[in-house]
Amino acid sequence: MSGKLKLCSGADAIKKLKRKGWKVMRQKGSHVMLTKEGYAYTIAIPLQKELGVGLLNKILHQAGINADEFNEL
């Protein structure tokens, strides 16, 4: 069972995902696109001061990471 998800900024989320092997592919406006070897899609993360719970959950689902794992990064 996953614990409570700690909210963070878009820049912090990018740093945490980079620790899990995701790489910045490009940036268009305020959105940074991340890719990872073996995944057929990209993850778009907006550079906001704080990401909403729903958006952060969607990003973690796409990345295959649970809340506990994300909080520890």
N, C-alpha and C positions, 0 to 999 in steps of 0.2 A: 504494500500500500504506500502511496506517495505521501510525503509530508506537505506542509503548506509552502507554496511557491513564494519566494521573496522577489518583490518587484525590483527592477533595475532599469537603467537607461539603455538606449539602443547601443551606445558605444560599449557599455559593460557587457551586454549580451553578445556582441561581436567578439570581444576579447575572450569570453568564456567558450564560445563555439570554436574559436581558433585553437584553443587548448584541446578540443576533441577532434582536431584534424580538418576542420572546415577552413577553406581559404577564400579570401576576398577576390572575387572575379572582376567586379567593376562597381562603379557607383554612378547612379543617374539621379541628379537632384539630391534629395535628402534620403534616398534609399540605397543601401549597400546590398549587393548580391553576393551570396556565399555559395560555393560549390564544394563537393567532396567526391573523391574517387569512388566509383561504384554506385553513385546516386545519379538518376537520370534527370533530376530537376535542380533548381536553385532555390535558395531561401532568401527572401527579401526582408531586410530589417530596416525600419525607418530610424533615422537618427533623432529620436525624441528624448526629452529629459527623463520621462518615465513611460515605459511600455505598459499598456493595460493588461489585465489578467488574461482576458480572452485571447489577445494577440500573442502574448508570451506563451500561453498553453499551445496555441496553434504552431508556433515556431518550434517548440520543443517536440511536439508530435511529429512534425516534418523531419526533425533532426534525429529522431529516435532516442531521445533523452528524457528521463523522468525528472520530476521536480527535485527530489533528493540529490540526484546526481548533479543537476544544474546548480543547486545551492552550494554544493561543495567545491565547485570550480572556482 
